[in-house]
Amino acid sequence: MKAIRCKHYGPPSSLVLEDVPNLKAGPKEVVVTVKACSLNFPDTLIIQGLYQFKPELPFTPGSDISGIVKEVGDGVTHVKVGQEIVGFAPFGGLAEEVSLPAKVCFPKPPQMDFPTAASFLMVYGTSYHALKDRAKIKAGETLLVLGASGGVGLAAVELGKILGAKVIAAASTEEKLALCKTYGADETINYTTGDLKSLTKELTDGKGVDVVYDPVGGHYSEAALRATARNGRFLVVGFTTGDIPKIPLNLALLKEAALMGVFWGSFAMKEPKESMANTMQLVQWHAEGKLKPHIQQKFNLEETPKALEMIMDRKAMGKLVVEL
């Protein structure tokens, strides 16, 4: 089978497309014929050796997949050969086949095509877990989403509105903010042309926001924390700027604010029942037309480096998908 391979850590241009052996399903594993794999910012970190875990070289990147079950291992009962599924794994998805733990494979909702299904699980799972389980956001509260035009950011905008929040979307260009508006944002902030803290305060009549959703990091994090209201919750989702901020903790003390980590992959693995309940709610909302992943562009497997470069260059809005 053909697969994108990372043979040494480096930029997307260092990835190669080559033939590798077909896979066999071990106990409680599922081998899937991949039809689509969506790309996420962590994919760009993994290939550079900058993520919190480092697969043994060489490896195949890619995590969010949809496809058709080719083979099931011993002990697998909830999916069967020939079934269309959606799945998640730390790596391995950018190939014609991937082997996944059975517990992270779910029947593909019939209303979703393969690219949509591959674009759904991680971004909506992350954002729903963040807002519902971590921040426990309430109707009427105000949510500030940084990096709001990206995959998880746009999902947070949609979900914030479903959960009854007033949503302020912050992004780096007017084009990105226009997309956020179409996904339900009540207000927008261009944080490359204006001061994030002061603009947030203006939009909340000086009160500040109740919840900050931050997949960006860098110097924007401290500005956003300074713009929170008393008893605010700050969701640490990721660091797409590449810079992990060092925040003065007296800010949390003075505001009685809570800093909350969000690691959906760990949640999905360690609390599978709760994660499944979240997934079922998200699928229902999609079926009702309340959630719709924005797929900006589709690529073939050979074009994977080009797609990852778009993400690194901050040119992606919503999701980029590799189709097989």
C-alpha positions as CSV (number, residue, x, y, z in Angstrom):
1,M,0.0,0.0,0.0
2,K,1.0,3.6,-0.4
3,A,1.7,5.8,2.6
4,I,3.1,9.2,3.5
5,R,6.2,8.6,5.5
6,C,8.2,10.8,8.0
7,K,11.7,9.3,7.9
8,H,13.3,12.1,9.8
9,Y,11.9,15.1,11.6
10,G,11.5,18.2,9.5
11,P,9.1,20.4,7.4
12,P,6.3,19.0,5.2
13,S,8.7,19.0,2.2
14,S,10.7,16.2,3.9
15,L,7.8,13.8,3.8
16,V,7.9,11.0,1.2
17,L,5.2,8.9,-0.5
18,E,6.3,5.2,-0.7
19,D,5.0,1.6,-0.7
20,V,4.9,-0.1,2.7
21,P,3.5,-3.6,3.7
22,N,-0.2,-4.1,4.1
23,L,-1.5,-4.2,7.7
24,K,-2.9,-7.0,9.8
25,A,-5.3,-6.6,12.6
26,G,-4.1,-7.6,16.1
27,P,-6.4,-8.3,19.1
28,K,-9.0,-5.6,19.6
29,E,-7.7,-3.8,16.5
30,V,-9.4,-2.8,13.2
31,V,-7.7,-2.4,9.8
32,V,-9.5,0.3,7.7
33,T,-9.2,1.1,4.0
34,V,-8.9,4.8,4.3
35,K,-11.1,7.0,2.1
36,A,-10.3,10.4,3.7
37,C,-8.0,11.8,6.3
38,S,-8.4,15.4,7.5
39,L,-5.3,17.4,8.6
40,N,-4.9,19.1,12.0
41,F,-2.2,21.5,13.3
42,P,-0.7,18.8,15.5
43,D,0.2,16.9,12.3
44,T,2.6,19.7,11.5
45,L,4.2,19.4,15.0
46,I,4.5,15.6,15.0
47,I,6.5,15.6,11.7
48,Q,8.9,18.1,13.2
49,G,9.4,16.3,16.5
50,L,7.7,19.1,18.4
51,Y,4.6,17.4,19.7
52,Q,4.1,15.9,23.3
53,F,4.7,12.4,22.0
54,K,7.1,11.3,19.3
55,P,6.3,8.2,17.3
56,E,9.3,5.9,16.5
57,L,10.8,6.8,13.1
58,P,9.9,6.2,10.4
59,F,6.1,6.7,10.8
60,T,3.0,7.7,8.9
61,P,1.3,10.9,10.2
62,G,-2.4,11.6,10.1
63,S,-5.0,11.0,12.8
64,D,-8.7,11.7,11.7
65,I,-9.8,9.2,9.2
66,S,-12.9,7.7,7.6
67,G,-13.1,4.6,5.6
68,I,-14.2,1.0,5.2
69,V,-13.4,-1.8,7.6
70,K,-11.1,-4.3,5.9
71,E,-10.3,-6.7,8.8
72,V,-11.1,-7.0,12.5
73,G,-9.0,-8.6,15.2
74,D,-10.0,-11.0,18.0
75,G,-12.4,-9.4,20.5
76,V,-13.9,-6.8,18.1
77,T,-17.7,-7.0,18.0
78,H,-19.1,-3.5,17.5
79,V,-17.8,-3.0,13.9
80,K,-17.6,-5.6,11.1
81,V,-15.8,-6.1,7.7
82,G,-17.3,-3.8,5.0
83,Q,-18.7,-1.3,7.5
84,E,-18.1,2.4,6.9
85,I,-16.5,3.9,9.9
86,V,-14.9,7.1,11.3
87,G,-11.8,6.7,13.6
88,F,-9.1,8.5,15.4
89,A,-5.5,7.5,16.1
90,P,-2.3,9.5,17.1
91,F,-0.8,8.7,13.7
92,G,-1.0,6.4,10.7
93,G,-3.9,7.9,8.8
94,L,-2.2,9.3,5.7
95,A,-2.0,5.9,4.0
96,E,-4.3,3.6,2.0
97,E,-4.7,1.5,5.2
98,V,-4.6,2.2,8.9
99,S,-4.7,0.1,12.0
100,L,-6.8,1.5,14.8
101,P,-7.8,0.4,18.3
102,A,-11.4,-0.8,18.0
103,K,-12.5,1.5,20.8
104,V,-11.8,4.6,18.7
105,C,-13.8,3.4,15.7
106,F,-17.4,4.4,15.3
107,P,-20.0,3.7,12.6
108,K,-20.0,6.5,10.0
109,P,-23.2,8.5,10.2
110,P,-25.1,7.7,7.0
111,Q,-25.7,11.4,6.3
112,M,-22.0,12.2,6.2
113,D,-19.8,11.6,3.1
114,F,-16.2,10.4,3.8
115,P,-14.5,13.8,3.7
116,T,-17.1,15.3,6.1
117,A,-16.8,12.3,8.5
118,A,-13.0,12.6,8.6
119,S,-13.3,16.3,9.4
120,F,-15.8,15.9,12.2
121,L,-14.6,13.8,15.2
122,M,-11.5,15.6,16.4
123,V,-12.5,19.2,16.0
124,Y,-16.0,18.9,17.3
125,G,-15.0,16.4,20.0
126,T,-12.3,18.7,21.2
127,S,-14.5,21.8,21.3
128,Y,-17.5,20.2,22.8
129,H,-15.4,18.5,25.5
130,A,-13.8,21.9,26.2
131,L,-17.0,23.9,26.4
132,K,-19.3,21.3,28.0
133,D,-17.1,19.2,30.3
134,R,-14.3,21.6,31.2
135,A,-15.7,25.1,31.1
136,K,-19.3,24.0,31.8
137,I,-20.4,27.0,29.8
138,K,-23.9,28.3,30.4
139,A,-26.5,30.0,28.2
140,G,-26.1,33.8,28.3
141,E,-22.3,33.7,29.0
142,T,-19.8,35.2,26.7
143,L,-17.2,33.1,24.9
144,L,-14.1,34.5,23.2
145,V,-12.6,32.1,20.6
146,L,-9.0,32.7,19.4
147,G,-8.0,31.3,16.1
148,A,-11.7,31.2,15.4
149,S,-11.4,30.3,11.6
150,G,-9.3,27.2,12.2
151,G,-10.7,23.7,12.5
152,V,-11.3,23.6,16.3
153,G,-11.9,27.3,16.5
154,L,-14.8,27.3,14.0
155,A,-16.2,24.2,15.7
156,A,-16.1,26.2,19.0
157,V,-18.0,29.1,17.4
158,E,-20.7,26.8,16.2
159,L,-21.0,24.9,19.5
160,G,-20.9,28.1,21.6
161,K,-24.0,29.3,19.8
162,I,-25.8,26.0,20.2
163,L,-25.0,26.1,23.9
164,G,-26.5,29.6,24.2
165,A,-23.4,31.7,24.5
166,K,-22.6,35.1,23.0
167,V,-19.6,34.4,20.8
168,I,-16.8,36.7,20.0
169,A,-14.5,35.3,17.2
170,A,-10.9,36.5,17.0
171,A,-8.7,35.8,14.0
172,S,-6.0,37.4,11.9
173,T,-7.7,38.5,8.7
174,E,-11.0,40.0,7.6
175,E,-11.6,37.0,5.3
176,K,-11.3,34.6,8.2
177,L,-13.6,36.8,10.4
178,A,-16.2,36.8,7.6
179,L,-16.2,33.0,7.6
180,C,-16.7,33.1,11.4
181,K,-19.7,35.4,10.9
182,T,-21.3,32.8,8.6
183,Y,-20.8,30.2,11.4
184,G,-22.7,32.3,13.9
185,A,-20.2,34.6,15.6
186,D,-22.0,37.6,17.2
187,E,-18.9,39.9,17.2
188,T,-15.4,39.7,15.7
189,I,-11.9,41.0,16.5
190,N,-9.0,41.2,14.1
191,Y,-6.1,40.8,16.6
192,T,-3.5,41.8,14.1
193,T,-4.9,45.3,13.6
194,G,-6.3,46.0,17.1
195,D,-5.6,45.3,20.7
196,L,-7.2,42.1,21.8
197,K,-7.7,43.0,25.4
198,S,-9.2,46.4,24.9
199,L,-11.5,45.4,22.0
200,T,-12.8,42.4,24.1
201,K,-13.5,44.7,27.0
202,E,-15.3,47.1,24.7
203,L,-17.5,44.4,23.3
204,T,-18.5,43.3,26.8
205,D,-19.1,46.7,28.3
206,G,-16.0,46.4,30.4
207,K,-17.0,43.2,32.1
208,G,-14.8,40.8,30.2
209,V,-15.6,37.3,28.8
210,D,-16.7,34.3,30.9
211,V,-14.8,31.7,28.8
212,V,-11.7,31.9,26.6
213,Y,-11.1,29.2,24.1
214,D,-7.4,29.3,23.1
215,P,-5.8,27.0,20.5
216,V,-3.3,29.7,19.6
217,G,-1.0,30.5,22.5
218,G,1.8,33.0,22.1
219,H,1.3,36.6,23.3
220,Y,-2.4,36.4,22.6
221,S,-3.0,34.1,25.6
222,E,-2.0,36.7,28.3
223,A,-4.1,39.4,26.5
224,A,-7.1,37.1,26.5
225,L,-6.7,36.1,30.1
226,R,-6.5,39.8,31.1
227,A,-9.8,40.3,29.2
228,T,-11.7,37.6,31.3
229,A,-14.4,38.4,33.8
230,R,-14.3,37.5,37.4
231,N,-14.7,33.7,37.8
232,G,-13.7,33.3,34.1
233,R,-12.5,30.1,32.6
234,F,-9.5,29.9,30.3
235,L,-9.3,26.8,28.1
236,V,-5.8,25.8,27.0
237,V,-6.4,24.0,23.8
238,G,-3.1,24.3,21.8
239,F,-0.3,26.5,20.6
240,T,-0.6,27.1,16.9
241,T,1.8,30.1,17.1
242,G,4.4,27.6,18.1
243,D,5.0,29.5,21.3
244,I,3.9,28.2,24.7
245,P,3.2,31.3,26.7
246,K,4.5,32.0,30.2
247,I,1.5,33.6,32.0
248,P,1.7,35.6,35.3
249,L,-0.4,33.5,37.6
250,N,-1.4,36.5,39.7
251,L,-3.9,37.2,36.9
252,A,-5.7,34.0,37.8
253,L,-5.6,34.9,41.5
254,L,-6.9,38.5,41.0
255,K,-9.8,37.3,38.8
256,E,-10.4,34.1,40.7
257,A,-10.1,32.6,37.2
258,A,-9.6,28.9,36.3
259,L,-7.0,27.7,33.8
260,M,-8.2,24.5,32.3
261,G,-6.3,22.1,30.0
262,V,-8.1,20.4,27.2
263,F,-6.7,17.2,25.8
264,W,-9.6,15.5,23.9
265,G,-7.5,12.5,22.8
266,S,-6.7,11.6,26.4
267,F,-10.4,12.1,27.4
268,A,-11.6,9.8,24.5
269,M,-9.2,7.1,25.5
270,K,-9.6,7.2,29.3
271,E,-13.3,8.0,29.5
272,P,-14.8,6.2,26.4
273,K,-18.4,6.1,27.7
274,E,-18.5,9.9,28.3
275,S,-16.7,10.5,25.0
276,M,-19.2,8.3,23.1
277,A,-22.1,10.2,24.7
278,N,-20.6,13.5,23.5
279,T,-20.1,12.0,20.0
280,M,-23.7,10.8,19.7
281,Q,-24.9,14.3,20.7
282,L,-22.6,15.9,18.0
283,V,-23.8,13.5,15.4
284,Q,-27.4,14.3,16.2
285,W,-26.8,18.0,15.8
286,H,-25.1,17.3,12.5
287,A,-28.1,15.3,11.3
288,E,-30.3,18.2,12.4
289,G,-28.2,20.6,10.3
290,K,-26.8,22.5,13.3
291,L,-23.2,21.5,12.6
292,K,-21.4,21.6,9.3
293,P,-17.7,21.3,8.9
294,H,-16.1,23.8,6.6
295,I,-13.9,22.0,4.2
296,Q,-11.7,24.6,2.4
297,Q,-9.9,22.3,0.1
298,K,-9.3,18.6,-0.8
299,F,-6.0,17.0,-1.8
300,N,-4.7,13.7,-3.0
301,L,-2.2,11.7,-1.0
302,E,0.8,12.9,-3.0
303,E,-0.2,16.5,-2.3
304,T,-0.1,16.1,1.5
305,P,3.0,18.2,2.0
306,K,1.4,21.1,0.2
307,A,-1.7,20.9,2.5
308,L,0.4,20.8,5.6
309,E,2.4,23.8,4.4
310,M,-0.9,25.7,4.1
311,I,-1.6,24.9,7.8
312,M,1.8,26.0,8.9
313,D,1.5,29.2,6.8
314,R,-1.8,30.1,8.5
315,K,-3.6,29.9,5.2
316,A,-6.1,27.2,6.2
317,M,-9.7,28.0,7.2
318,G,-11.8,25.2,8.6
319,K,-10.5,21.8,7.4
320,L,-8.1,20.5,4.7
321,V,-8.8,16.9,3.7
322,V,-6.7,14.3,1.9
323,E,-8.9,12.0,-0.2
324,L,-7.8,8.5,-1.2
